């Protein structure tokens, strides 16, 4: 079929149509940047052809060279047969306008906290320049730590992860953004290596998938580091560590911002006395909470 396709498929439009058909036939799962076969086919095609990701229309009827056809068909096959997320095929992921290098050493970046950082956590942070020390706990690729630095221009940022492999990816992204003087990778199991350090702002997108959901994950997610996904039976094991230890690492007026997925009900039931503020995101107000240092347990 591949050899035949190389002769019958001629234009960018042909290849995108072919990709959509293959993706739908393979019943792929989309949750790592796009949510449908069309968007994923367009992205992979434009990326592979080194074309602008926001300029499809001028190229739809462009004829492809033989080597370009082979490259695209191979990419589509890997997506269908190996069920690799698109980000691992292209080695890039986007959060808003910001691009990050990724590979299978890190979870594919996706966080509602990113959009909140682009808004400089307004109105919860009155003066972005007043944030001098910040922490991104479970940094993975370093994407949120970098966004912290970009949006809080006076902040020194610690980017913490237990995985040395993940920190190697974070270091690459930090270097790409020329932020080595302000964003510092730290190898630590939660707060263990941060004794004595205090922050004006702590953010975390920790593992939060409950055991039942982990067992039912689509194949695409199984390529991601397991330690970055599951967090005990109810998905709250790591969040419990954060809530127990965050106060000793926050300044007097510091704030904590944590993403917890679909676990709002379970979290509020487990901590009925904590005054969670649920932050509005594009997906709603159920996924990211904020607490002031004064409201956290000692």
N, C-alpha and C positions, 0 to 999 in steps of 0.2 A: 504494500500500500504506500509506503514511504516514497519509493521510486516513482510510482505513478503520480503521487501528489506533487512531487517536484516538477513534473511536466504540466499538470493540469492547473495548479495554483500559480497565478502569475502576479497579481497585484497585492498591495497591502490589504485592500478590502477582501480579497479572496482568502488571505491567510487568517485574518481576524474572524471571518465567518467560519472557516474550518476549525479554528481554535475553540470558538464558542460551542460548536457542535460536539467536538471531542470532550470538552470539559463537562458539558451537560450529560453526555452519554456515560462518562466515567463517574458521574454523581459526586463530583468533587465538593469539598466543604470550603466555604469562603469565610474567613474570619481573621485574616492577617493583613488587612489593608484595604481590601475590597469585599463586597458582599454579594457579588453576582458574576456570572461567567463573562459577560460582555466587558465589564470594567477590567477584569483580570486579563482577558485576552488583549485588550487595547494596551494596557500597561506593559505586559510582557513583550508585546510586539514592538512598541515604540522604543522600549529600553534596549532590546536586542539590536535594533537598527540604528541606535545612537541618534534618535530623533527627539525633539522636544516633547515632553510628556503632556503638555497642554496644547499641542498643535496637531491634532489628528487630521482634520479636514483637508489641508493642502496635499497630504501624502496618500490619501485613500486609493487613488488610481495610479500610483507610482508602480512601475514594474520592478521586480526584484531580481538581483543577480543570483546565479546558481548557488554561490556560497552562502548568501543570505537566506535562501530557501532552506538549505540544509540546517543552518543555525536555528531557524525558527521551528522547524519540525522537531529537531532534537529537544529544544526547550519545551515545546508542548508535550512531547512524550515523557520527559522527566516529570513534568507537573502531574500527568495522568497516572503514570506507572509507579512512580516512587511516592506520590502524594506529598511532595515537598511543598511547603508554603512558598509563595512567590518570592518573598524576601530572601529566602535561602538560595534561590536560583539567581537572583540579581545582586545579592549582597548589599541591598540597601533597603531602608525603611524610612518612612516619612512621618513626622509628628508636626502637624501644621505645615509651615513653610520650611521646616528644618529637616535635612537629610542626614541619616546616620548609617554607618557601615554595620552590617550584622552578618553572623554566620551561626552555625548550629551550636556554638558555645554559649549562646545567649538566647533568651526568649525574644520573640519578635516584638519590638516596641509597640505598645498600644496602651494608652492610659488616659483616663479622663482628667488626670491631674495636669497633663500637658496644656490643655486649653485654659485651665485656671492660672497656670504660670504665665501664659501669654497675656493674661489680663492682670498680671502682677498681684494676683489674689485680692483684687479690689472687691469690696471695701475693707476686707479683713486686715490687710496691711496698709496702714495710712500713708507711709512714706517708703517706697521701695529702696531708696538710698540709705535708709536707716538699718536695713538688714545687713549686718556685717559678717555673721557666721551662719552658715546653713548646712544641713545634712540631708543627703539622699540615701536612705537606708534601703538595701536591696537594689542597688543601682543597675545591675545587669550591663547593658551596653553603654551606660553612662548618659543616656539621652535626657533623663529628667535632671540630672546634675548639671548638664550643659545648659539646659533651659533655665535652670535656677540662675546660673551665672549670667546668661544673656539678659534676663529680665530683672535681675537685682544687681545692678552694675558695681556695687561696692562690696559684694559678698565674697567671702572665701568659702568654698564649698568642699565638704568631705563627701566622697562617693564610695559608699561602703558595700561590700559584698563578701559572702563566704566563699564564692567560687573564684579561684585564681584565674581560671580560663575566662570567666566573664570580665574580670578586671583587665585582662590583656586586651579585650575588645574595647572596653571603656577607655583605656589609655590611647588606643588608636583614634577613637573619636575625639577625645580631648585634644590630641595633637592636631587633628584635622581642623578644629575650631580655634587653634592657637590659644588655648586656655590653660596651659600647663602651670602657669603661675598662680592661678586662682582655683582650679579644680584638682583635687588631690585624691587619687584612688587609695582606699584603705581596706586591707584584708582583715575582716572581722566577722565573728559569729554574732550577729545583732550588735549590741552595744559593747561587747566584751573588750575590744581594743580601744575604746573611747573614754577610758577613765579620766575624769577631771575635765572633759570637754563639754562646753555648753554652747547652745545655738539659739539664735533668734527665731529660726524656722527649721522645723524638721518635716520632711515629706517622706512618704513611703508608698510604693506600690508593691506590697509583699505577696508571697504565695497566699492564695485565698480560695482555691478550688476545693470543695468538700470531697470526701472519699467516694461518694456515690457518683458525683459528676466526673471525677477522675477516671473511674472505671468505664464511663460511657463516652470518653473523649473521641472525636473523629481521628482518623489516622494522621491528619496533618499536624495535630497537636503533639503526637507521640514523637515527633522529631525534635521537639523542644526539650531543654533540660528538665528532668522530672522535678528536681528540687525547686524550680521556679514556679511550679504550678500548685501541687497539692500541699495542704496544711492541716492534716488531721481529719477526723471524722466530720467535723462541722465547718472546716475551712478557716478556723479562727485561731489555730495554735500560735502562729507567728504574731498575729494581731494582739493576742494576750500578752506576749513578751513586750511588745511595743508599749501597751498601756501600763504595764507594770513598771517599766524602766524609763519611760520618756521624761518624766518630770525632773529627774536628777540631771538630765542633759539639756534642759531648756532654760533660757534666761527667764527672769521674773515675769516679763511680759511676752514671752515666746509663745508660738502656736505650733500645733501638731496637725498635719493634714495627711490622711491615710485613705487609700482606696481599698474597698473590701468586696467588690463584685456584687453578687446578689444576696449578700449575707446581712442586710440591714436588720431584718426581723430577728435573726438569731443573735446578732450583736446587742441589740437593745434589750432582748430578753436576758442575756447574760450579764449586762451592766445597766440595770434599771435606774441606777442613781447617777449615772454620768450624763451631763447635759450636752449630748452630741448636737452639733450644728451640721446639717446636711447641705452640702454645697450644690448649687445648680450647675449642671453640665448639659451638653447637647442631648444626652440620653435621659435626663431627668435628675431628680435630687435623691437618689437612693444608693449611690455608689461611692461617694467620697464624703468622709466626715472631717470636721475640724473640732479641736478642743484647745482651750487656752491652758497654759501651764498651771494656772491656779485651780483649774477644775480637775486636774489629773490626780490620781491617788499617790500618796507619798511612798 
